[in-house]
């Protein structure tokens, strides 16, 4: 079995039959056709890249697969999510959005419509870290949030279960697991890593990258989140100061600790102390 | 995933045997014929097929549904079932009646078509529901008599009740006792009144004073939680709110869906199509079209400017009102369009009972947290029961 999940343009779907794929397109008709022709078990996600398109074809399709709605300008495009709400009756829906000023509006509305959220984040500045921190608090403590907000959710679960999981994997960017197929068909690395120059060593990219960071004895060498982060926030600029990011990770870890305690207390036999 | 679903509010007649002060419908003598019903259902089923919707619920409302005889519904049921089977669709039915015309003759169709359930309405105290030229007291007396007959026949009855200033004087405890202890109702729901349709003295008092309404609802919720919750008594919307805050999902009333336009549509006996009964009966400017004069129900809905305008409301509210910042956006989405429009004259304003809803949500959230804390997994070794 091919170990990779390929992010492919819909036009190349036939060439990747039998492989696990994320199929991307701006056109719901195209995605609906893919859905009809592909074994749903191989569809990791259908990725819709244009939110203003008519979603009718996706609503009519008999089969279903997880659907990823990709926003490019969350601060201004967030009201469009209301038009996409009917998809919820048929698909598990996730909204992927870049962390850019004002993205919180889209997070709040997506969660209110019961959509999962994936935050596409690079190296957030202090203002964005503040927004991320507010979104994290919203995810952790708000009673109406019932779907994951990634990467917070998977990280929280990994901390709770003490499972090995790093941000590259959560964010679907680890070249050892995920491959990006450009519109012309060439297999390459994910757009975020475009300048990495590691095309020949894709499966070892992370190990090589983290070794370099550790050898250089920079911030990563003393960071207690190194096994979780794997230098995720040190790309593309290695001199990015992770203080704010570490505060976020610390909050998630603290929440995981609290959650573990709550769960343990919940399962105590009656008569013992309960929260 | 439950799959897409459509709720059709069907008004087979606009005739009514009552003359309630706050009714938002403009009554006429129109009723649907069985031939027209078949045509209507056929068009709706075509729409379901074209839009990939598998399930339909028809909410039979009036006018007063029992102005048509039970035999009419028996034939209607046959016609609809035949069409549904041919199109491989599931159709469920729900009935909303004022019970005034109910007799035992209805029991057979209530069992066959409505699963021995019906919905009715009564306020306490009753100030506004009356028969033509009669008093609310007489209405209540007939309603209670018919309720008893229906209950004795084993019919489950859900009741909608609309509070009024006298309700607040009675208080939540007296109100709850009236429905549960006195009438034996174990499923009732509180709706808020609005000044829909032609204005009159009763409607001039709407929306209700929200502080009093809020206090009444919070008190009622507390009484239900103490006496009814877990004891087989359902009080809407409290029961679904508790479920929402404990389980993360619930069947919330139509006023709190993310966009009622996506799930509901209403057709009157003349074939006029609009969002719900108040829109179709009293606001012709907001009609989507006529199902009988359109070749396709799908096209009618798709091309209706009025429907598009209604559909745009939540999008507009999150940009113009404070809904996006609200902790309870997920539960309300700006509330009911007809309550907003009939109160403010603008569709693009939030529900006038916003502050009441927010207080209620916060109250139920707090109670749900306490209830959830009290739950614990069953330890079979301790002899727990499943």
HADDOCK unambig.tbl for C-alpha pairs under 7 A between the chains (distance, minus, plus):
assign (segid A and resid 59 and name CA) (segid B and resid 51 and name CA) 6.84 0.50 0.50
assign (segid A and resid 59 and name CA) (segid B and resid 52 and name CA) 6.21 0.50 0.50
assign (segid A and resid 60 and name CA) (segid B and resid 51 and name CA) 5.44 0.50 0.50
assign (segid A and resid 60 and name CA) (segid B and resid 52 and name CA) 4.12 0.50 0.50
assign (segid A and resid 61 and name CA) (segid B and resid 52 and name CA) 6.90 0.50 0.50
assign (segid A and resid 79 and name CA) (segid B and resid 315 and name CA) 5.14 0.50 0.50
assign (segid A and resid 82 and name CA) (segid B and resid 315 and name CA) 6.37 0.50 0.50
assign (segid A and resid 86 and name CA) (segid B and resid 262 and name CA) 6.97 0.50 0.50
assign (segid A and resid 89 and name CA) (segid B and resid 1 and name CA) 5.54 0.50 0.50
assign (segid A and resid 89 and name CA) (segid B and resid 2 and name CA) 5.97 0.50 0.50
assign (segid A and resid 89 and name CA) (segid B and resid 3 and name CA) 4.77 0.50 0.50
assign (segid A and resid 89 and name CA) (segid B and resid 4 and name CA) 5.24 0.50 0.50
assign (segid A and resid 90 and name CA) (segid B and resid 1 and name CA) 5.63 0.50 0.50
assign (segid A and resid 90 and name CA) (segid B and resid 3 and name CA) 4.98 0.50 0.50
assign (segid A and resid 90 and name CA) (segid B and resid 4 and name CA) 6.51 0.50 0.50
assign (segid A and resid 91 and name CA) (segid B and resid 1 and name CA) 6.75 0.50 0.50
assign (segid A and resid 109 and name CA) (segid B and resid 324 and name CA) 6.99 0.50 0.50
assign (segid A and resid 112 and name CA) (segid B and resid 329 and name CA) 6.04 0.50 0.50
assign (segid A and resid 112 and name CA) (segid B and resid 330 and name CA) 3.84 0.50 0.50
assign (segid A and resid 113 and name CA) (segid B and resid 258 and name CA) 6.96 0.50 0.50
assign (segid A and resid 113 and name CA) (segid B and resid 330 and name CA) 6.27 0.50 0.50
assign (segid A and resid 143 and name CA) (segid B and resid 245 and name CA) 6.77 0.50 0.50
assign (segid A and resid 144 and name CA) (segid B and resid 330 and name CA) 6.38 0.50 0.50
assign (segid A and resid 146 and name CA) (segid B and resid 248 and name CA) 6.03 0.50 0.50
assign (segid A and resid 266 and name CA) (segid B and resid 376 and name CA) 6.31 0.50 0.50
assign (segid A and resid 267 and name CA) (segid B and resid 377 and name CA) 6.81 0.50 0.50
